[in-house]
Amino acid sequence: MRARSRTALITALLALLIGLAGAPPSSAGEAMPHATGTFRNPLNTGPDPFVTHANGNYHLATTQGDAIRMWSAPSLATLLAADPVTVWTDTDPSRDQHIWAPEFYRFNERWYMYYTADDGVDEHHRLYVLESEGDDPRGPYHFKGKLEPPNHVDDFAIDPGILQHDGRLYLAYSGLNEYQHNGLNIAPMSNPYTVSGDATALDAAGGCPEVREGPAFLYRDGRTWMTYSTCDTGKPDYQVWMMSLPDGADPLVAENWTQHQGPLLSRDDAAGVFGPGHHNFFTSPDGTEDWIVYHAKTTPEYTYSDRTTRAQRIGWHPDGSPDLGTPLALGATQDLPSGDPGAGVEGLTYWINDDGRSSGDGTVTFEGDWNSGTGCASQCFWGDDHWSDQPGATATFTFTGTRIALLSVRDTRNGIAAISVDGGPEERVDLHGPIRVGEALQYLSPRLPHGTHTLTIRVTGERDSSSSAAFVSVDRAEVYAD
């Protein structure tokens, strides 16, 4: 299924030591610590994430394309297992497609949902805002209006965000200007749903010429810190840059913004993280920590697929500027945000690795002909996985909890697996992908009564016509007790 070599083994060991920093001890002979108070990425399979904590829950929205959906959970550890709620669909044919990058903010006991949509033609993307009926970020919402600066009437625009500066609101977005097709613009607002003047274009740096998008804001030590994404999001070099503005300065005067050189967040090949970008910030439930939520990929290929939502804590430099750190490997174990209550009746989530190690009450056993190895390096949890193309071969996870998620390599030579829970009916799951990516969410079980359960993966030997083989990959499982 994939080449296994000495070079790949060395790469895997380096990834294990560097990319999975913060994970439990890797020696098979050491006891695995209980994972209470921890979580692992991804939080969601979608890109362009926005998270806030309100009313006792984290609320997450990502780009879904045909609607605005939200996932809510009391703990960051259980967002991946949360069930989505559709908070908006549209019947207006001018704005009912390619719905991207929703962001939601609370003003005057109402929530305002900002997003971009079009009629099926990308160049027709425009900015819109919804208003909630009550004080719940999950809605219901009603359409409030189109957001359009007078000097950019009917121009391409995406990625709306709200700048709050010196007691006033401003619309920040990516759109046409004299610097880029996707360039940064800021326009004044008279209220959360009305643009009240022309937009100012910012000549933002970015290490590549083509894109400045997804503006996000932090406020600290008398300055506004505006971070934004640069380069085409399909590229592995998609990254985060920054400008800043002192309190008291007019954000509509371009010269008032100070450019900070170099990326704040960028690819880390050793950790298997590519294209970290489109992001936002949120605070821990107790308000003591700052966190970034962003999307990134597990492949260096040029692709808009495989962008998944991740989160990690950020720090601050002595000069007051944000320190976004290094993007962590997908699957790295992190402490939950301060004040996060943890997950469910036992207050935990835990992992089961394909080699049998687990940070909780879980095991995996294999029957039939399976291969295993470390050639997948940082694309796999703990740098290893199992794979088989022999019909009838099975892998069975035994776990205690309420739900289980399976993550593994999605490959051009993968086939169809049959998956069953507690010996029930099998569900056919196609593990094939047009390019090779790692740590993809392949299956999320139904919610189960709390207790001990089994999940069995059977190799069918079948594949769709676009796959060149029928391998089934097994890597890690995430178990939830919520």
DAUR-V289054 format. One record per residue. SS is DSSP state (~ for helix, > for strand, _ for the rest). D_FIRST is the distance of its C-alpha to the first C-alpha in whole Angstrom. Layout:
BEGIN
ss->SS d_first->D_FIRST
ss->SS d_first->D_FIRST
END
This chain:
BEGIN
ss->_ d_first->0
ss->_ d_first->4
ss->_ d_first->7
ss->_ d_first->9
ss->_ d_first->13
ss->~ d_first->16
ss->~ d_first->17
ss->~ d_first->14
ss->~ d_first->16
ss->~ d_first->19
ss->~ d_first->18
ss->~ d_first->17
ss->~ d_first->20
ss->~ d_first->22
ss->~ d_first->21
ss->~ d_first->21
ss->~ d_first->25
ss->~ d_first->26
ss->_ d_first->24
ss->_ d_first->24
ss->_ d_first->28
ss->_ d_first->30
ss->_ d_first->28
ss->_ d_first->29
ss->_ d_first->29
ss->_ d_first->25
ss->_ d_first->26
ss->_ d_first->25
ss->_ d_first->29
ss->_ d_first->31
ss->_ d_first->32
ss->_ d_first->30
ss->_ d_first->33
ss->_ d_first->34
ss->_ d_first->32
ss->_ d_first->36
ss->_ d_first->37
ss->> d_first->33
ss->> d_first->30
ss->_ d_first->27
ss->_ d_first->26
ss->_ d_first->25
ss->_ d_first->28
ss->> d_first->27
ss->_ d_first->25
ss->_ d_first->27
ss->_ d_first->29
ss->_ d_first->32
ss->_ d_first->33
ss->> d_first->37
ss->> d_first->38
ss->> d_first->41
ss->> d_first->43
ss->> d_first->46
ss->_ d_first->48
ss->_ d_first->46
ss->> d_first->42
ss->> d_first->39
ss->> d_first->39
ss->> d_first->36
ss->> d_first->36
ss->_ d_first->33
ss->_ d_first->32
ss->_ d_first->32
ss->> d_first->33
ss->_ d_first->35
ss->_ d_first->37
ss->> d_first->38
ss->> d_first->36
ss->> d_first->37
ss->> d_first->35
ss->> d_first->38
ss->> d_first->38
ss->_ d_first->40
ss->_ d_first->37
ss->~ d_first->35
ss->~ d_first->32
ss->~ d_first->33
ss->_ d_first->32
ss->_ d_first->29
ss->_ d_first->30
ss->_ d_first->33
ss->_ d_first->34
ss->_ d_first->35
ss->> d_first->38
ss->> d_first->39
ss->> d_first->42
ss->> d_first->42
ss->_ d_first->42
ss->_ d_first->44
ss->_ d_first->46
ss->_ d_first->47
ss->_ d_first->45
ss->_ d_first->46
ss->_ d_first->44
ss->_ d_first->41
ss->> d_first->38
ss->> d_first->36
ss->> d_first->37
ss->> d_first->36
ss->> d_first->36
ss->> d_first->39
ss->> d_first->41
ss->> d_first->44
ss->> d_first->47
ss->> d_first->50
ss->> d_first->53
ss->_ d_first->57
ss->_ d_first->55
ss->> d_first->53
ss->> d_first->49
ss->> d_first->48
ss->> d_first->45
ss->> d_first->44
ss->> d_first->42
ss->> d_first->41
ss->> d_first->40
ss->> d_first->41
ss->_ d_first->42
ss->_ d_first->38
ss->_ d_first->39
ss->~ d_first->38
ss->~ d_first->41
ss->~ d_first->43
ss->_ d_first->41
ss->> d_first->44
ss->> d_first->45
ss->> d_first->47
ss->> d_first->48
ss->> d_first->48
ss->> d_first->51
ss->> d_first->50
ss->_ d_first->53
ss->_ d_first->53
ss->_ d_first->52
ss->_ d_first->48
ss->_ d_first->45
ss->_ d_first->44
ss->_ d_first->47
ss->_ d_first->48
ss->> d_first->48
ss->> d_first->50
ss->> d_first->50
ss->> d_first->52
ss->> d_first->52
ss->> d_first->50
ss->> d_first->50
ss->_ d_first->52
ss->_ d_first->54
ss->~ d_first->56
ss->~ d_first->55
ss->~ d_first->52
ss->_ d_first->53
ss->_ d_first->50
ss->_ d_first->48
ss->_ d_first->44
ss->> d_first->43
ss->> d_first->40
ss->> d_first->40
ss->> d_first->43
ss->> d_first->44
ss->> d_first->47
ss->> d_first->49
ss->> d_first->52
ss->> d_first->54
ss->_ d_first->58
ss->_ d_first->58
ss->> d_first->57
ss->> d_first->54
ss->> d_first->52
ss->> d_first->49
ss->> d_first->47
ss->> d_first->44
ss->> d_first->42
ss->> d_first->43
ss->_ d_first->45
ss->_ d_first->48
ss->_ d_first->49
ss->_ d_first->46
ss->_ d_first->43
ss->_ d_first->42
ss->> d_first->40
ss->> d_first->43
ss->> d_first->44
ss->> d_first->48
ss->> d_first->50
ss->> d_first->53
ss->> d_first->55
ss->> d_first->56
ss->> d_first->59
ss->> d_first->57
ss->_ d_first->53
ss->_ d_first->53
ss->> d_first->56
ss->> d_first->55
ss->> d_first->58
ss->> d_first->58
ss->> d_first->56
ss->> d_first->53
ss->> d_first->53
ss->> d_first->50
ss->> d_first->48
ss->_ d_first->47
ss->_ d_first->44
ss->_ d_first->42
ss->_ d_first->39
ss->_ d_first->37
ss->_ d_first->36
ss->_ d_first->38
ss->_ d_first->37
ss->> d_first->37
ss->> d_first->39
ss->> d_first->38
ss->> d_first->38
ss->> d_first->41
ss->> d_first->42
ss->> d_first->45
ss->> d_first->46
ss->> d_first->49
ss->> d_first->50
ss->_ d_first->53
ss->_ d_first->55
ss->> d_first->52
ss->> d_first->50
ss->> d_first->46
ss->> d_first->45
ss->> d_first->41
ss->> d_first->39
ss->> d_first->35
ss->> d_first->35
ss->_ d_first->33
ss->_ d_first->31
ss->_ d_first->29
ss->_ d_first->26
ss->_ d_first->26
ss->_ d_first->24
ss->_ d_first->28
ss->_ d_first->30
ss->> d_first->32
ss->> d_first->35
ss->> d_first->39
ss->> d_first->42
ss->> d_first->46
ss->> d_first->49
ss->> d_first->52
ss->> d_first->55
ss->_ d_first->57
ss->_ d_first->60
ss->_ d_first->58
ss->_ d_first->58
ss->_ d_first->54
ss->_ d_first->56
ss->_ d_first->57
ss->~ d_first->54
ss->~ d_first->55
ss->~ d_first->55
ss->_ d_first->52
ss->> d_first->50
ss->> d_first->47
ss->> d_first->45
ss->> d_first->43
ss->> d_first->39
ss->> d_first->36
ss->> d_first->37
ss->> d_first->33
ss->_ d_first->30
ss->_ d_first->27
ss->> d_first->25
ss->~ d_first->22
ss->~ d_first->22
ss->~ d_first->22
ss->_ d_first->20
ss->> d_first->22
ss->> d_first->23
ss->> d_first->26
ss->> d_first->28
ss->> d_first->31
ss->> d_first->33
ss->> d_first->35
ss->> d_first->38
ss->> d_first->40
ss->> d_first->41
ss->> d_first->43
ss->_ d_first->42
ss->_ d_first->44
ss->_ d_first->47
ss->_ d_first->47
ss->_ d_first->47
ss->_ d_first->43
ss->> d_first->42
ss->> d_first->38
ss->> d_first->36
ss->> d_first->34
ss->> d_first->31
ss->> d_first->28
ss->> d_first->25
ss->> d_first->22
ss->_ d_first->18
ss->_ d_first->17
ss->_ d_first->19
ss->_ d_first->19
ss->_ d_first->22
ss->_ d_first->22
ss->_ d_first->24
ss->_ d_first->22
ss->_ d_first->20
ss->_ d_first->24
ss->> d_first->25
ss->> d_first->28
ss->> d_first->28
ss->> d_first->32
ss->> d_first->33
ss->> d_first->37
ss->_ d_first->38
ss->> d_first->41
ss->> d_first->44
ss->_ d_first->46
ss->_ d_first->49
ss->_ d_first->50
ss->_ d_first->49
ss->_ d_first->46
ss->> d_first->43
ss->> d_first->40
ss->_ d_first->37
ss->_ d_first->35
ss->_ d_first->31
ss->_ d_first->29
ss->_ d_first->27
ss->_ d_first->23
ss->_ d_first->22
ss->_ d_first->23
ss->_ d_first->25
ss->_ d_first->28
ss->> d_first->32
ss->> d_first->35
ss->_ d_first->36
ss->_ d_first->39
ss->_ d_first->42
ss->_ d_first->44
ss->_ d_first->41
ss->_ d_first->42
ss->_ d_first->38
ss->_ d_first->37
ss->_ d_first->38
ss->_ d_first->40
ss->_ d_first->39
ss->_ d_first->38
ss->_ d_first->35
ss->> d_first->31
ss->> d_first->29
ss->> d_first->25
ss->> d_first->23
ss->_ d_first->20
ss->_ d_first->17
ss->_ d_first->18
ss->_ d_first->22
ss->_ d_first->24
ss->> d_first->26
ss->_ d_first->29
ss->_ d_first->30
ss->_ d_first->31
ss->> d_first->27
ss->> d_first->25
ss->> d_first->21
ss->> d_first->21
ss->> d_first->18
ss->> d_first->19
ss->_ d_first->17
ss->_ d_first->14
ss->_ d_first->11
ss->> d_first->9
ss->> d_first->11
ss->> d_first->11
ss->_ d_first->13
ss->_ d_first->11
ss->_ d_first->11
ss->~ d_first->14
ss->~ d_first->17
ss->~ d_first->15
ss->_ d_first->15
ss->~ d_first->18
ss->~ d_first->19
ss->~ d_first->16
ss->_ d_first->14
ss->> d_first->12
ss->> d_first->11
ss->> d_first->8
ss->> d_first->9
ss->_ d_first->9
ss->_ d_first->12
ss->_ d_first->15
ss->_ d_first->18
ss->_ d_first->16
ss->> d_first->17
ss->> d_first->18
ss->> d_first->21
ss->> d_first->23
ss->> d_first->26
ss->> d_first->28
ss->> d_first->32
ss->> d_first->33
ss->_ d_first->33
ss->> d_first->30
ss->> d_first->26
ss->> d_first->23
ss->> d_first->19
ss->> d_first->17
ss->> d_first->14
ss->> d_first->11
ss->> d_first->12
ss->> d_first->9
ss->_ d_first->9
ss->_ d_first->7
ss->> d_first->8
ss->_ d_first->11
ss->> d_first->15
ss->> d_first->16
ss->> d_first->19
ss->> d_first->21
ss->> d_first->24
ss->> d_first->27
ss->_ d_first->29
ss->_ d_first->29
ss->_ d_first->30
ss->_ d_first->28
ss->_ d_first->25
ss->> d_first->24
ss->> d_first->21
ss->> d_first->18
ss->> d_first->16
ss->_ d_first->13
ss->> d_first->12
ss->_ d_first->14
ss->_ d_first->15
ss->_ d_first->13
ss->_ d_first->11
ss->> d_first->14
ss->> d_first->14
ss->> d_first->16
ss->> d_first->17
ss->> d_first->19
ss->> d_first->18
ss->> d_first->21
ss->> d_first->25
ss->_ d_first->27
ss->_ d_first->30
ss->_ d_first->33
ss->_ d_first->34
ss->_ d_first->37
ss->_ d_first->37
ss->> d_first->36
ss->> d_first->33
ss->> d_first->30
ss->> d_first->27
ss->> d_first->24
ss->> d_first->21
ss->> d_first->18
ss->> d_first->17
ss->> d_first->14
ss->_ d_first->16
ss->_ d_first->14
ss->_ d_first->15
ss->_ d_first->14
ss->_ d_first->16
ss->_ d_first->17
ss->_ d_first->16
ss->_ d_first->12
ss->_ d_first->10
ss->_ d_first->8
ss->_ d_first->9
ss->> d_first->7
ss->> d_first->10
ss->> d_first->10
ss->> d_first->13
ss->_ d_first->14
ss->> d_first->18
ss->> d_first->21
ss->> d_first->24
ss->> d_first->27
ss->> d_first->31
ss->_ d_first->34
ss->_ d_first->36
END
